[in-house]
């Protein structure tokens, strides 16, 4: 089939219609958070960013329309397909929906519960389609295998160890030429055969060959409660550490208090600014934005916008925190240094530390607030204003 008769060269179909009853969570696991964003979103973002993938379509359960819309907000996915009673039926319905859009030359079928798909794995699968109508990633079985006896607990081993030669652990995504896979699903459905647990079985049942390609140990499927911890560990191992620096200055004006690091501190003057002029939180917000390469505080909260007039600066810091979480990141540590002669920061430092920790949802042990003077030198030494410096350390998942 050529590009002239199909809408897509390569399309990905992500199957997200399952209930995830074994995963130990109170809702479908694909919509539960991993590293700050829904499990399903990890694979969707990676597949959408692959240069060879022209489109991504998702099969969902009829009860999950709202959850799916929230989890995939902002992604170019098209209208989701409502799945069937089994995974096999859900895939077939997804393939029919792609056919209704004009079809494709190649299709990748992926499980929503496998968040760590890599571009390299997709490349290996697509390359294999040059030789065969289907390909699946797999890993050789290296552990000793055995069978358990029925009817007892704990179950004893039954019989001899299972020979592991030529045994593989199959993963997804699986890659196929579109027309043979669609035809195989249609034929198998016509037989009334719903016994297959993956699409290679459907294709092989109709007489086609499927190639094995090297899988990836990190490409786990979140199935059991303990898999969430393992997924978190993999995510941590794939992450990178970023550091951002922030600096801010505000001059004094007539008043009777200043806002510093989220705390109202009595003083003989106030700090002038469009918002509440919290110099400490402004510097810290810029440090976090810098760590995730999201510009500066003025881009997100322009002083020319009247709606930020007198706004509490904790809202700015909370916004920066939310941006980190939206990227699947974690704020590891923050450090703020206030530069002024007065007011004295020492008596208020524990409250400042606690307030920043509250805004950033950290423990106080991950927050440092310090103060220093310039020995009466410069504008801070002349008590014309207050300056602040901040450093933020953020852990982001690998792209």
C-alpha positions in Angstrom: 0.0 0.0 0.0 1.4 3.4 -0.9 1.3 6.8 0.6 -1.1 7.9 -2.2 -3.9 5.7 -0.9 -3.4 6.0 2.9 -3.7 8.9 5.3 -0.6 7.8 7.3 2.7 6.1 6.7 3.0 5.1 10.3 0.4 5.4 13.0 0.5 4.3 16.7 -2.4 2.7 18.4 -2.2 2.9 22.2 -4.5 0.5 24.1 -5.8 2.1 27.2 -9.2 0.5 27.8 -8.2 -1.9 30.6 -9.3 -1.7 34.2 -5.9 -2.5 35.8 -7.5 -4.5 38.6 -4.2 -6.1 39.8 -2.3 -2.9 40.1 -3.4 -2.0 43.6 -4.9 1.4 42.8 -8.5 2.7 43.1 -9.0 3.7 39.5 -7.7 2.6 36.1 -4.0 2.6 36.4 -3.3 4.4 33.1 -4.7 7.6 34.7 -2.8 7.3 38.0 0.2 9.6 38.4 3.8 8.5 37.9 6.4 11.2 38.5 3.8 14.0 38.4 1.8 13.0 35.3 -0.6 10.2 34.3 0.9 6.9 33.5 -0.5 6.9 30.0 0.9 10.3 29.2 4.5 9.1 29.4 4.3 6.8 26.4 2.0 9.2 24.5 4.4 12.1 24.7 7.3 9.9 23.6 5.5 8.4 20.7 4.1 11.8 19.5 7.7 13.1 19.5 9.1 10.3 17.3 9.8 11.6 13.8 8.5 8.5 12.1 5.2 8.4 13.9 2.6 10.4 11.8 -0.3 10.0 14.3 -1.2 8.5 17.6 -4.6 7.1 18.3 -5.9 5.8 21.7 -8.5 3.2 22.6 -10.2 3.8 25.9 -13.0 2.4 28.0 -16.4 4.1 27.7 -16.4 5.0 31.4 -13.0 6.9 31.1 -13.9 9.7 28.6 -13.4 12.5 31.3 -10.3 10.9 32.8 -8.8 10.5 29.4 -9.5 14.1 28.4 -7.8 15.3 31.6 -4.8 13.0 31.3 -4.1 13.9 27.6 -4.9 17.7 27.6 -2.9 19.5 25.1 -1.8 16.4 23.1 -2.5 16.1 19.4 -4.3 12.7 19.5 -7.6 13.0 17.8 -10.9 11.5 19.0 -10.4 8.4 21.2 -11.8 5.1 20.1 -14.1 3.3 22.5 -12.8 -0.2 23.2 -14.5 -3.6 23.5 -14.9 -6.3 26.0 -11.4 -7.8 25.4 -8.0 -6.4 24.5 -8.2 -8.2 21.1 -11.6 -6.5 20.3 -10.3 -3.1 21.4 -7.3 -3.4 19.1 -9.6 -4.4 16.2 -11.9 -1.5 16.8 -8.8 0.8 16.9 -7.6 -0.6 13.6 -11.0 -0.1 12.0 -11.0 3.5 13.2 -7.6 4.0 11.5 -9.0 2.4 8.3 -11.9 4.8 8.4 -9.4 7.7 8.4 -7.8 6.4 5.3 -5.6 3.6 6.7 -1.8 3.4 7.1 1.2 1.5 5.8 2.5 0.6 9.2 1.0 0.4 12.7 2.5 0.2 16.2 0.3 -1.4 18.9 1.4 -0.3 22.4 0.1 -0.8 25.9 -0.8 2.3 27.9 0.9 0.8 31.0 4.4 0.7 29.5 5.6 4.3 30.1 9.3 3.9 29.2 9.2 3.3 25.4 12.3 4.7 23.7 12.8 6.0 20.2 15.6 3.5 19.7 13.2 0.6 20.3 10.7 2.0 17.8 13.4 2.4 15.2 14.4 -1.3 15.6 10.8 -2.4 15.2 10.1 -0.3 12.1 13.4 -1.5 10.5 12.2 -5.1 11.0 9.1 -4.5 9.0 11.2 -4.2 5.9 11.6 -8.0 6.1 8.5 -9.3 7.8 4.8 -8.2 8.2 5.2 -8.1 12.0 7.8 -7.6 14.7 7.8 -7.6 18.5 10.4 -6.5 21.1 11.4 -9.3 23.4 13.9 -10.2 26.1 15.5 -13.6 26.5 14.4 -15.5 29.6 17.5 -16.0 31.9 15.9 -17.2 35.1 15.0 -20.8 36.0 11.3 -21.5 35.3 9.1 -23.8 37.2 5.4 -24.7 37.5 3.4 -24.5 40.7 1.0 -27.2 42.0 -2.7 -26.4 42.3 -4.8 -26.3 45.4 -2.2 -25.5 48.1 -0.7 -22.4 49.6 2.2 -21.9 49.6 2.3 -23.8 46.3 5.1 -26.4 45.9 6.9 -26.8 42.6 5.3 -29.4 40.3 7.4 -31.4 38.0 10.7 -30.6 36.5 12.0 -27.1 35.7 10.8 -25.7 32.5 13.5 -25.5 29.8 14.2 -21.8 29.1 16.1 -22.3 25.8 14.5 -20.3 23.0 12.1 -18.6 25.5 11.5 -14.8 25.3 9.5 -12.3 27.3 7.4 -10.3 24.8 6.9 -6.5 25.2 5.1 -3.8 23.3 4.9 -1.8 21.1 4.6 -4.4 18.4 4.9 -3.3 14.8 3.0 -4.5 11.8 2.2 -3.8 8.2 -1.3 -2.3 8.6 -3.3 -4.2 6.0 -2.1 -7.8 7.0 -2.9 -7.0 10.7 -6.3 -5.6 10.0 -7.2 -8.5 7.8 -6.0 -11.0 10.4 -8.1 -9.3 13.1 -11.1 -9.4 10.9 -10.7 -13.0 10.0 -10.1 -14.0 13.6 -13.1 -12.1 14.7 -15.2 -13.8 12.1 -14.1 -17.1 13.6 -15.3 -16.1 17.0 -11.8 -16.6 18.3 -11.0 -14.1 21.2 -8.2 -16.2 22.8 -5.2 -14.1 21.8 -3.3 -11.9 24.4 -1.4 -9.9 21.9 -1.5 -9.0 18.2 1.4 -11.2 17.1 -0.8 -14.2 18.1 -3.5 -12.9 15.8 -1.2 -12.3 12.9 0.6 -15.7 13.3 -2.8 -17.4 13.6 -3.6 -16.2 10.1 -0.3 -17.6 8.7 2.1 -14.6 8.9 5.5 -14.5 10.4 6.6 -12.2 13.2 10.2 -11.3 13.9 11.8 -10.9 17.3 13.8 -7.8 17.9 15.8 -6.8 21.0 13.6 -5.3 23.7 14.5 -3.0 26.6 14.7 -4.0 30.3 13.4 -0.5 31.2 10.3 -1.1 29.1 8.3 -2.6 32.0 4.5 -3.0 32.2 2.9 -1.6 35.4 0.7 -4.5 36.4 1.2 -5.3 40.1 1.4 -3.0 43.1 5.2 -3.4 43.4 5.6 -2.3 39.7 4.8 1.3 40.8 7.9 1.4 42.9 10.0 -0.1 40.2 8.7 2.4 37.7 9.6 5.2 40.0 13.1 3.8 40.4 13.5 3.6 36.6 12.2 7.1 36.2 14.7 8.3 38.7 17.6 6.5 37.0 16.6 8.1 33.7 16.4 11.6 35.1 18.9 14.5 35.0 19.7 17.1 37.6 19.2 20.8 36.6 20.2 23.9 38.6 18.7 27.3 38.3 19.7 30.7 39.7 17.5 33.6 40.6 18.2 37.2 41.6 15.8 40.0 42.6 15.8 43.5 44.1 13.1 45.8 45.5 13.5 49.3 46.9 11.9 50.5 50.1 8.8 52.7 50.2 6.6 54.1 52.9 5.0 51.4 55.0 5.0 49.3 58.1 5.9 45.7 57.0 7.7 43.7 54.3 6.9 40.3 52.8 9.9 38.1 52.8 9.8 34.4 51.8 6.1 34.3 52.3 6.1 35.8 55.8 4.8 39.2 56.8 7.6 40.9 58.8 7.0 44.1 60.7 9.4 47.0 59.6 9.5 50.7 59.4 9.2 50.6 55.6 7.7 48.3 52.9 9.0 47.0 49.6 7.7 48.6 46.4 6.6 46.4 43.6 3.7 45.5 41.3 2.8 42.5 43.5 3.5 42.2 47.2 7.3 42.6 46.3 8.4 39.5 48.1 12.0 39.6 46.9 12.8 36.2 48.3 10.0 34.4 46.6 10.6 36.3 43.4 14.3 35.2 43.3 13.3 31.6 44.1 10.6 31.5 41.4 13.1 32.7 38.9 15.6 30.0 40.1 13.0 27.2 39.5 11.9 28.6 36.2 15.6 28.7 35.1 16.2 25.1 36.2 13.4 23.9 33.8 14.2 26.5 31.1 10.8 28.2 31.3 11.9 31.8 31.1 11.5 34.2 34.0 8.9 35.5 36.3 8.2 38.5 34.1 7.1 36.3 31.2 4.6 34.4 33.3 3.4 37.3 35.4 4.1 40.6 33.5 4.1 43.7 35.7 2.0 45.4 32.9 -0.9 43.1 33.7 -3.2 44.8 36.2 -4.5 41.4 37.6 -1.1 40.9 39.3 -1.3 44.2 41.1 -0.7 43.5 44.8 -0.8 39.7 44.2 0.7 37.4 46.8 4.0 36.1 45.5 3.3 32.6 46.8 1.1 32.2 43.7 4.1 32.8 41.5 6.1 30.2 43.3 3.3 27.7 43.3 3.0 28.2 39.5 6.7 27.3 39.1 6.2 24.2 41.2 3.3 23.1 39.1 5.4 23.6 35.9 8.1 21.3 37.3 5.5 18.6 38.2 3.9 18.9 34.7 7.3 18.0 33.3 7.4 14.9 35.5 10.1 16.6 37.6 10.9 16.9 41.3 12.3 19.8 43.2 15.2 18.4 45.2 16.4 21.5 47.2 16.1 25.3 47.3 18.4 27.9 48.9 17.5 31.5 49.4 19.9 34.3 50.6 18.4 37.6 51.6 20.7 40.6 51.5 19.8 43.5 53.8 20.7 45.4 56.9 17.2 45.4 58.3 14.8 43.9 59.2 16.7 41.1 60.9 15.9 37.8 59.3 17.1 35.4 62.0 14.0 35.5 64.2 11.8 34.8 61.2 13.9 32.1 59.4 12.1 29.0 60.7 8.7 30.5 59.6 10.2 31.4 56.2 11.6 27.9 55.8 8.3 26.3 56.7 6.3 28.5 54.4 8.5 27.8 51.4 8.3 24.1 52.1 4.5 24.3 52.3 4.3 26.1 48.9 6.7 23.7 47.2 5.3 20.7 49.0 8.7 19.8 50.3 10.0 18.9 53.7 11.7 21.8 55.6 15.0 19.8 55.4 15.0 20.5 51.6 14.7 24.3 52.1 17.4 26.7 53.1 16.9 30.4 54.0 19.9 32.5 54.9 20.6 36.2 55.3 23.7 38.4 55.0 24.6 42.1 54.9 27.0 44.0 52.6 28.8 45.7 55.6 27.0 48.9 54.9 28.2 49.0 51.3 25.9 49.6 48.3 22.2 50.2 48.1 21.4 47.5 50.6 24.0 48.8 53.0 22.4 52.2 52.7 19.1 50.5 53.5 17.5 51.6 50.2 16.1 48.2 49.5 16.6 44.4 49.8 18.2 42.0 47.4 17.8 38.2 47.2 19.6 35.4 45.5 18.3 31.8 45.1 19.4 28.5 43.8 17.0 25.6 42.9 18.0 22.0 42.2 15.4 20.1 40.1 15.4 16.5 38.8 13.8 16.1 35.4 13.1 12.9 33.5 15.3 12.2 30.5 13.8 13.4 27.3 
